[in-house]
Amino acid sequence: MRQYLGNTTAQVLSFVFYLYPVWLPVLLTIVFWDMWVHYVRNHYFNSIKYTLLEIKLPIEISKSPHAMEVIIDSFWQIGGETTFFDRYWTGKTRPYYSLELVSIEGNVHFFVWTRDSEKDLIESRIYSQYPGVEVYEVPDYTAGIEYDESKNKMFACVFKLVDSNSALPIKVYSDFGLDKDPKEEFKIDPLTPILEFLGSLGPGEQAWYQIVIHTHKIGADRPKDNVWFDFGFDFEKSPIGFYFDASKASLFQKTDWKEAELKAIKKIRESLVDLDHPDRFPRIMTKGEMEKIAAMEHTVAKPAFNTGIRALYIADKDKYQAGRRNDLYGAYRHYNSIYNGIKPVPTYTGYDSPWNDFMGMGERKKKKYALQAYKKRGFFFTPYNEKDVFVMNGEELASLFHFPGAVATTPTLNRIPSKKSEAPSNLPI
């Protein structure tokens, strides 16, 4: 018996070795594919020059956040990675942008980070909607900031949706009545609490918010933990039981954010059927269910962006205030709707329990990573491929980042002291 098993094992190994010209290249391709893609992408990113634009606001801004929605929608583009060669040989990706709201010792700034090649285009888009603002190219405020336990303290977090179905909307500016361009004294701008927090910081303190976005499209660049990432093993419940949807199986995961909307609508419609008595007439949809479907349809009808939100607080050791954590983490609670909301991931630079982190080594590593990820504006690609990435449309993003009018009374908000205009064209020379 032993001799038989020995001969069989030897024959199997011999057969496997004989076929190594077939399986070895496949194995090496699987092992090194990700390494190759990461290498060419990092090489491509390092070859690009980036720029930081600061937008200085006038005292009066009469336009609603819809103007910012128009600007953000213009960021939707898929150029640069249209071919397999572009994506996986040269490492090209579609452009991504960072919308940033920053306080440096209480002075509040609005920034847009982008590729240098798109600087002029973005400036023209901003001026077209907000002719009274001023746009300047400025040095990166994150340069020279390093985490050093002996000199400063910091914490950071990323944000994610309360419901992972991104088709369910948060509160947007129209829910606050800002789509009607009301008078300043009647405006309720959800951005003002964030501005007040940022303006309350003192010497030696800094707080940064960044919203990193790029075009959402059918593609294989979803993080594995993202709701939009579908490897092809999709078991769904239906009135007749469970089934396997083999149509989604693919080497490259091709997904579209509208799939989540369709699944949610399908789930609502299936709930109308009494599974115990499928022959009975389905119940009538409630007003809440109809409004939920309408809200999802409205959300996915607009241009969509893969979105990552990160916030960071850093201060000199003697100026550090631990209470700032609640303000930083709670910045977006005003946008929570009955369907969805935005919540922080507090363990981004920490742990739930001290015994989970031996001698604080893990926390130090997390904080250094968070600071570097912020500096690189990384969210979608290795080595800063965050799992808490979701999809938002331009309306939602404009609600989170727009230029407030006089309703924002934060004294340290950097504004232009006077309105500028061109001289009349009919003046005598």
C-alpha positions in Angstrom: 0.0 0.0 0.0 2.8 2.4 1.0 4.6 1.6 -2.2 1.5 2.2 -4.3 0.9 5.6 -2.6 4.5 6.5 -3.1 4.4 5.7 -6.8 1.1 7.6 -7.2 2.5 10.7 -5.5 5.6 10.6 -7.6 3.5 10.3 -10.7 1.4 13.3 -9.8 4.4 15.4 -8.9 6.1 14.4 -12.2 3.0 15.3 -14.1 2.7 18.7 -12.4 6.4 19.4 -13.1 6.0 18.3 -16.7 3.2 20.9 -17.1 5.2 23.8 -15.5 5.4 25.7 -18.8 1.7 26.0 -18.6 0.9 26.8 -15.0 4.1 28.7 -14.0 3.5 31.7 -16.2 -0.1 31.9 -15.0 1.0 31.7 -11.4 3.7 34.4 -11.9 1.3 36.6 -13.7 -1.2 36.4 -10.8 1.5 37.0 -8.2 3.3 39.9 -9.9 0.3 41.6 -11.6 -0.6 43.8 -8.7 3.1 44.6 -8.1 3.5 45.6 -11.7 0.4 47.8 -11.7 1.4 49.5 -8.5 4.9 50.1 -9.8 3.8 51.7 -13.1 1.2 53.8 -11.4 3.6 55.2 -8.8 6.0 55.9 -11.6 3.3 57.8 -13.4 2.2 59.7 -10.3 5.8 60.8 -9.6 6.2 62.1 -13.1 3.2 64.5 -12.7 3.5 68.0 -11.2 0.7 69.1 -8.9 -0.5 72.5 -7.8 -2.5 73.9 -4.9 -4.9 76.7 -5.6 -6.3 78.9 -2.9 -9.6 80.7 -3.4 -10.1 83.9 -1.5 -13.8 84.9 -1.1 -15.4 88.3 -1.3 -17.6 89.4 1.5 -20.8 88.9 -0.5 -21.5 85.7 -2.5 -25.0 85.7 -3.9 -24.9 82.4 -5.7 -26.2 79.2 -4.2 -24.1 76.0 -3.9 -25.5 75.0 -7.3 -22.7 77.1 -8.8 -20.2 74.8 -7.1 -22.1 71.8 -8.3 -21.6 73.1 -11.9 -17.8 73.4 -11.2 -17.6 69.9 -9.7 -19.6 68.3 -12.4 -17.0 69.7 -14.9 -14.4 67.6 -13.1 -16.1 64.5 -14.4 -13.8 63.1 -17.1 -12.4 59.7 -18.1 -9.5 60.7 -20.3 -6.0 59.4 -19.9 -6.9 55.7 -19.3 -9.1 54.7 -22.1 -6.9 51.8 -23.4 -5.5 48.7 -21.7 -2.0 50.0 -22.6 -2.6 53.3 -20.9 -3.9 51.7 -17.7 -1.6 48.8 -17.2 1.6 49.6 -19.1 2.1 53.3 -18.6 0.1 53.4 -15.4 -2.1 56.3 -16.4 -5.3 57.1 -14.4 -8.1 59.6 -14.8 -7.4 62.8 -12.9 -8.3 63.1 -9.3 -8.8 66.3 -7.2 -8.9 67.3 -3.6 -11.3 69.9 -2.2 -9.8 71.2 1.0 -11.1 73.3 3.9 -8.2 74.2 6.3 -7.5 76.1 9.5 -4.0 77.2 10.2 -4.0 78.7 13.7 -7.6 79.8 13.3 -7.2 81.3 9.8 -9.6 79.5 7.5 -8.7 78.7 3.8 -10.4 77.1 0.8 -8.0 75.1 -1.4 -8.3 72.9 -4.6 -5.5 70.5 -5.3 -5.0 69.3 -8.9 -2.6 68.4 -11.6 -0.6 71.4 -12.8 -1.8 70.7 -16.4 -5.4 71.5 -15.3 -4.6 74.6 -13.3 -5.7 77.1 -15.9 -8.9 75.2 -16.7 -10.0 75.0 -13.1 -9.3 78.7 -12.5 -11.5 79.5 -15.5 -14.3 77.2 -14.2 -14.2 78.9 -10.8 -14.2 82.4 -12.2 -17.0 81.6 -14.6 -19.3 80.8 -11.6 -17.8 83.1 -9.0 -16.4 86.2 -10.8 -15.8 88.0 -7.5 -13.3 85.5 -6.0 -9.5 85.5 -6.4 -7.6 82.4 -7.2 -3.9 82.1 -6.4 -1.3 79.3 -6.7 0.2 78.8 -3.3 2.8 76.6 -1.6 1.5 73.4 -0.1 0.6 74.1 3.5 1.3 70.4 4.4 5.0 70.7 3.4 7.3 70.7 6.4 4.6 69.3 8.8 5.8 66.1 10.4 4.5 64.0 13.2 7.0 64.0 16.1 5.8 62.8 19.5 8.4 65.0 21.3 7.0 68.1 19.6 3.4 67.7 18.6 0.3 65.6 18.9 -2.3 64.6 16.3 -5.2 62.5 15.4 -7.1 61.9 12.2 -10.0 60.0 10.8 -11.7 59.1 7.5 -15.4 59.2 7.0 -17.8 56.7 5.5 -21.5 56.5 4.8 -23.9 55.3 7.5 -25.5 53.1 4.9 -23.0 51.6 2.4 -25.5 52.0 -0.4 -24.2 55.2 -1.9 -27.4 55.6 -4.0 -29.2 56.6 -0.8 -28.6 60.3 -0.5 -27.4 62.5 2.4 -28.9 65.9 3.0 -28.0 68.3 0.1 -28.1 72.1 -0.2 -31.7 72.0 -1.6 -32.8 70.4 1.7 -31.6 73.5 3.5 -33.3 75.8 1.0 -30.1 77.0 -0.5 -31.2 76.2 -4.0 -33.5 79.3 -4.0 -30.8 81.9 -3.4 -32.5 83.3 -0.3 -31.3 86.5 1.4 -28.3 86.1 3.7 -30.2 86.6 6.9 -32.5 83.7 6.0 -29.9 81.2 4.9 -29.2 78.1 6.9 -25.8 76.9 5.6 -24.6 73.5 7.1 -21.1 74.6 6.3 -21.1 77.3 9.0 -20.6 75.0 12.0 -17.5 73.6 10.4 -16.2 77.1 9.7 -16.9 78.1 13.3 -14.9 75.2 14.6 -12.0 75.9 12.2 -12.0 79.6 13.2 -11.9 78.7 16.9 -8.4 77.2 16.7 -5.6 79.1 18.3 -1.8 79.5 17.9 0.0 76.2 17.3 -3.2 74.3 16.2 -4.1 73.2 12.7 -7.1 71.3 11.3 -7.4 70.0 7.8 -10.3 68.5 5.8 -9.9 67.0 2.4 -12.5 65.5 0.0 -10.6 63.5 -2.7 -12.6 62.7 -5.8 -12.3 61.2 -9.2 -14.7 60.1 -11.9 -16.8 57.0 -11.0 -17.1 54.7 -14.0 -17.4 51.0 -14.7 -13.9 49.7 -13.9 -11.7 47.4 -11.8 -10.4 49.9 -9.3 -12.8 49.4 -6.4 -11.3 48.6 -3.0 -12.3 45.1 -2.0 -14.4 46.3 1.0 -16.3 48.8 -1.1 -20.0 48.1 -1.8 -19.3 48.8 -5.5 -16.7 46.1 -5.7 -18.2 42.8 -7.0 -16.0 39.8 -7.6 -18.8 37.9 -9.3 -20.1 35.7 -6.5 -23.4 37.4 -6.0 -26.1 35.5 -4.1 -29.4 37.3 -3.9 -32.6 36.5 -2.2 -35.7 36.4 -4.4 -39.3 35.2 -3.9 -38.1 31.8 -5.2 -35.0 31.4 -3.1 -31.3 32.1 -3.7 -29.5 32.1 -7.0 -26.0 32.7 -8.3 -25.6 35.5 -10.8 -22.7 34.2 -13.0 -23.0 37.2 -15.4 -20.9 39.3 -13.0 -18.0 36.8 -12.9 -15.0 38.5 -14.5 -11.2 38.7 -14.2 -11.6 42.5 -14.0 -14.4 43.5 -11.7 -16.8 45.6 -13.8 -19.3 47.4 -11.7 -21.5 50.4 -11.9 -22.9 52.4 -9.0 -26.4 52.2 -10.4 -26.4 48.4 -9.5 -26.9 49.3 -5.9 -29.9 51.4 -6.7 -31.4 48.7 -8.7 -30.8 46.1 -5.9 -32.4 48.5 -3.4 -35.4 49.1 -5.5 -35.8 45.4 -6.2 -35.7 44.7 -2.5 -38.5 47.2 -1.9 -40.6 45.7 -4.6 -40.0 42.2 -3.4 -41.2 43.3 0.1 -44.6 44.1 -1.5 -45.1 40.4 -2.1 -46.3 38.1 0.7 -43.9 35.1 0.3 -46.2 32.9 2.3 -49.0 33.7 -0.2 -47.4 34.6 -3.5 -50.7 34.3 -5.3 -52.1 37.2 -3.5 -52.1 40.7 -5.0 -49.0 42.7 -3.8 -49.6 45.4 -1.3 -49.5 49.1 -2.4 -46.2 50.9 -2.0 -46.2 53.3 0.9 -45.4 57.0 0.5 -42.1 56.6 2.3 -41.1 53.7 -0.1 -42.0 55.8 -3.1 -40.0 58.8 -1.8 -37.0 56.5 -1.2 -37.1 55.2 -4.7 -37.5 58.8 -6.1 -34.5 59.9 -4.0 -32.3 57.2 -5.3 -33.3 57.8 -8.9 -32.5 61.5 -8.4 -29.1 60.7 -6.9 -27.9 58.3 -9.6 -29.1 60.5 -12.4 -26.3 63.0 -11.8 -22.5 62.6 -12.6 -20.9 60.4 -9.9 -17.5 60.5 -8.3 -15.6 58.1 -6.2 -15.1 59.9 -2.9 -12.9 59.7 0.1 -13.0 62.2 3.0 -10.2 62.6 5.5 -9.7 65.0 8.4 -6.7 65.7 10.6 -5.8 67.7 13.6 -2.2 68.5 14.7 -1.0 70.8 17.3 2.1 71.7 19.3 2.4 69.6 22.4 1.6 72.4 24.8 -1.3 73.7 22.6 -3.0 70.3 22.0 -6.6 70.1 23.0 -8.1 66.6 23.2 -11.6 68.0 23.1 -11.1 69.1 19.5 -11.7 65.4 18.6 -15.4 65.7 18.9 -15.5 68.8 16.7 -13.4 67.2 14.0 -15.3 64.0 14.0 -18.8 65.6 14.1 -18.3 68.0 11.2 -20.7 66.3 8.9 -23.4 65.2 11.2 -25.6 68.1 9.9 -25.8 66.3 6.5 -27.5 63.1 7.9 -30.8 62.5 6.2 -33.5 59.8 6.9 -31.8 57.7 4.2 -28.1 58.1 4.8 -25.4 60.1 6.6 -21.7 60.5 7.1 -19.9 59.1 10.1 -16.2 59.0 11.2 -14.0 56.0 11.5 -12.3 57.0 14.9 -9.9 54.0 14.9 -8.1 55.4 11.8 -5.3 56.6 14.0 -6.1 54.7 17.2 -7.5 51.5 18.8 -10.6 50.6 20.7 -8.6 49.3 23.6 -5.1 50.0 24.8 -4.2 46.4 25.1 -4.7 46.1 21.3 -1.6 48.2 20.7 1.6 47.1 22.3 3.6 50.1 23.6 1.7 52.4 21.3 3.7 51.2 18.3 0.6 50.7 16.1 -0.8 54.1 16.9 2.4 55.9 16.0 2.5 54.0 12.7 -1.1 54.8 11.9 -0.6 58.5 12.6 2.4 58.7 10.4 0.6 56.9 7.6 -2.5 59.2 8.0 -0.3 62.3 7.7 1.5 61.0 4.6 -1.7 59.9 3.0 -3.1 63.4 3.5 0.0 65.0 2.0 -0.1 62.7 -1.1 -3.9 63.2 -1.4 -4.0 59.4 -1.6 -7.3 57.4 -1.4 -7.7 55.3 -4.5 -4.4 53.7 -5.3 -1.6 51.9 -3.5 0.0 52.6 -1.1 -2.9 54.7 0.1 -5.7 52.6 -1.1 -8.4 53.2 1.6 -11.3 50.9 2.0 -13.7 53.6 3.1 -14.4 54.9 -0.4 -17.9 55.6 -1.5 -19.7 57.3 -4.4 -21.3 60.8 -4.4 -22.7 63.0 -7.1 -21.9 66.6 -7.7 -24.9 67.9 -5.8 -23.8 66.1 -2.6 -20.2 67.2 -3.0 -21.2 70.8 -3.5 -23.2 70.6 -0.3 -20.0 69.6 1.6 -17.7 72.1 -0.2 -18.9 75.4 -1.4 -18.2 79.1 -0.9 -20.5 80.6 1.8 -21.8 84.2 1.7 -22.1 86.7 4.5 -24.1 84.1 6.5 -20.7 82.7 7.5 -19.6 85.2 10.1 -16.4 83.5 11.1 -14.0 86.5 11.6 -10.9 84.5 10.5 -12.3 83.4 7.2 -10.0 84.7 4.6 -12.0 87.2 2.6 -11.3 89.9 0.0 -11.8 93.3 1.8 -13.6 95.0 -1.2 -15.4 94.1 -4.3 -13.5 94.6 -7.5 -14.8 95.4 -11.0 -13.5 96.6 -14.3 -13.6 100.2 -15.4 -16.5 101.3 -17.8 -15.6 100.6 -21.4 -16.8 104.1 -22.5 -14.4 106.2 -20.5 -12.5 108.8 -22.6 -8.8 108.1 -23.3 
